[in-house]
Amino acid sequence: MTERMGIRAIRGHLGDRANAAHYFGEHTIVERNGQPFAVLVPCTWWTEQQEQTGQGTLAP
């Protein structure tokens, strides 16, 4: 599932969206002025993407 939220709206829900990413694998697209600005994704997903492109992983 992908949620879309404005940059101001996410300020009050960042903890909830971080939990949704971690526990449920949900991605959140953060928008500014109706345009995609950033994406909150699960760390495991991001790490897999980094490994697939040969860009390394997060240091422990």
Secondary structure, DSSP 8 states (H G I E B T S, - for coil): -EEEEEHHHHHTTHHHHHHHHHHH--EEEEEETTEEEEEE--HHHHHHHHHHTT------
